[in-house]
């Protein structure tokens, strides 16, 4: 809720004022982790459960697990052209993208 957010920001601003002039990013994160219970003590519990219920009702994971990504299949001609362009290691020869000045 906005009131909870504002109270957390007020508590963090007090910590910022105490550490003014020093590197405090890590200090603020540690302060927030250490005091998360006191920050969230006035947070209503039913909003969290309603969010988790809406997530559980969402799309099921079954169709995603059944889908398999197809590997790109090259024809023999495509493989042959690719082999002609590259050396036996699959790398393009040195200078393959250079401008041909003679043409």
Secondary structure, DSSP 8 states (H G I E B T S, - for coil): -HHHHHHHHHHHHHHHHHTTTS--HHHHHHHHHHTHHHHSTTS-SHHHHHHHHHHHHS--SHHHHH---------HHHHHHHHHHB-TTS-B-TTTTS--S--
